[in-house]
Amino acid sequence: MSNLALYELASQYQYLANDLYDHETGVVNETALDKLNDINDSIENKAINITKLFKELEANAEAIEKERKAMQARENALRNQSKRLKEYLLTNMERCEINKIECPQFVISVQKNPQSVEVINELDIPEEYNKVKTELDISRIKEDLKNGVVIPGVNLVQRQSIRIR
């Protein structure tokens, strides 16, 4: 039985549970009961092994996330260092009034960028320039639904999950 997948064991369990006793006489089918106990043990072992597997996958995912964050921090540091060096080069080329430097590998030149907006004080800007973003008040919706208020477009649902302690 242990070579079967969990869903196959669950199907057999349901089938045997339905065949556990004669519905007319109430007599217990001992063979079905024995097979049911074997399947129950197999289901428990499968569940334990599946839990071990997903715990290992979660641990690997956390290790990858930790390394990703470390690599992201390193990437940010390198990009910031590159940006500072670029600004340093621009500042000093402007101070020396040098607009172009050529070498065999590349050409360094100072150029004008397209115009951009610099916000000095956001509170002084008229409201007509603000974008309005709506955000749902999920906690209020949940509370109203619990109190029997019918709200189109939403349902109150309760799902199940696995908890491992």
C-alpha positions in Angstrom: 0.0 0.0 0.0 2.8 2.4 0.7 3.8 2.7 -3.0 0.5 4.4 -3.7 0.2 8.2 -3.9 -1.6 10.0 -1.1 -4.6 10.8 -3.3 -4.8 7.1 -4.2 -4.7 6.1 -0.6 -7.3 8.6 0.3 -9.6 7.2 -2.5 -9.1 3.7 -1.2 -9.7 4.9 2.4 -13.1 6.4 1.3 -14.1 3.3 -0.6 -13.2 1.0 2.3 -14.9 3.3 4.9 -18.1 3.0 2.8 -17.7 -0.8 2.8 -16.8 -1.0 6.5 -20.2 -2.4 7.5 -23.3 -3.8 6.0 -25.8 -0.9 6.1 -28.8 -3.2 6.4 -27.5 -5.6 9.1 -24.9 -3.4 10.7 -22.3 -6.3 10.6 -18.7 -5.0 10.5 -16.6 -6.2 7.6 -13.4 -7.3 9.3 -11.4 -7.5 6.1 -12.3 -3.9 5.2 -11.5 -2.8 8.8 -8.0 -4.4 8.6 -7.3 -2.8 5.2 -8.6 0.5 6.5 -6.1 0.3 9.4 -3.3 -0.5 7.0 -4.2 2.4 4.7 -4.5 4.8 7.7 -0.9 3.9 8.8 0.2 4.5 5.2 -1.6 7.8 5.0 0.0 9.0 8.2 3.4 8.0 6.9 2.8 9.7 3.6 1.6 12.8 5.4 4.7 12.8 7.6 7.0 12.4 4.6 5.2 15.1 2.6 5.5 17.4 5.6 9.2 16.7 5.8 9.6 17.4 2.1 7.8 20.7 2.2 9.7 21.8 5.3 12.9 21.1 3.4 11.7 23.0 0.4 10.7 26.0 2.6 14.1 25.9 4.3 15.8 25.9 0.9 13.5 28.8 -0.2 14.5 30.8 2.9 18.2 30.1 2.3 17.8 31.3 -1.3 15.9 34.4 -0.1 18.7 35.2 2.4 21.3 34.9 -0.3 19.1 36.9 -2.8 18.9 39.7 -0.2 22.7 39.6 0.3 23.3 39.7 -3.4 20.7 42.5 -3.8 22.5 44.5 -1.1 25.8 43.9 -2.9 24.3 44.9 -6.2 22.9 48.1 -4.7 26.3 48.9 -3.1 28.0 48.5 -6.5 25.4 50.5 -8.3 25.7 53.3 -5.7 29.4 53.3 -6.0 29.2 53.4 -9.8 26.7 56.3 -9.6 28.9 58.2 -7.2 31.9 57.8 -9.5 29.9 59.0 -12.4 28.8 62.1 -10.5 32.4 62.6 -9.4 33.5 62.4 -13.0 30.8 64.8 -14.2 31.5 67.3 -11.5 35.1 67.5 -12.2 34.7 67.6 -16.0 32.3 70.5 -15.6 34.7 72.3 -13.2 37.5 71.9 -15.8 35.1 72.8 -18.6 36.0 69.6 -20.5 33.1 68.3 -22.6 34.7 65.3 -24.3 37.5 62.8 -23.6 38.3 60.1 -26.1 40.3 56.9 -25.6 40.5 53.7 -27.7 37.9 51.9 -25.5 35.2 54.6 -25.2 34.3 58.3 -25.4 33.4 60.3 -22.3 31.2 63.3 -23.0 29.1 65.7 -21.0 25.6 66.1 -22.5 22.3 67.8 -21.6 19.5 65.6 -20.4 15.8 66.2 -21.2 14.0 68.6 -18.9 12.5 67.1 -15.8 10.4 68.3 -12.9 12.0 68.9 -9.5 9.5 68.9 -6.7 10.5 71.4 -4.0 7.4 71.3 -1.8 4.7 68.8 -2.6 2.2 70.6 -0.3 2.4 73.8 -2.5 1.3 72.0 -5.7 -2.4 72.5 -6.6 -4.7 69.5 -6.1 -5.5 69.3 -9.8 -2.0 67.8 -10.3 -2.6 65.0 -7.8 -3.5 61.5 -9.0 -6.3 59.8 -6.9 -5.7 56.2 -5.9 -8.6 54.3 -4.3 -7.8 51.6 -1.8 -10.4 49.1 -0.5 -11.0 49.1 3.2 -10.9 45.3 3.6 -11.3 45.2 7.3 -14.5 47.3 7.1 -15.8 45.2 4.3 -15.1 42.0 6.4 -16.8 43.5 9.5 -19.9 44.6 7.5 -20.2 41.2 5.8 -20.0 39.5 9.3 -22.9 41.8 10.4 -25.0 40.7 7.5 -24.5 43.6 5.1 -24.7 42.6 1.5 -21.9 44.1 -0.5 -21.8 43.5 -4.3 -18.6 42.1 -5.7 -17.3 40.4 -2.5 -17.9 37.3 -0.5 -16.9 36.3 3.0 -14.9 33.0 2.8 -13.2 30.8 5.3 -10.5 28.5 3.9 -8.4 25.8 5.6 -4.7 25.4 5.8 -2.1 23.0 7.2 -0.5 24.0 10.6 2.6 22.2 11.7 3.9 22.7 15.2 
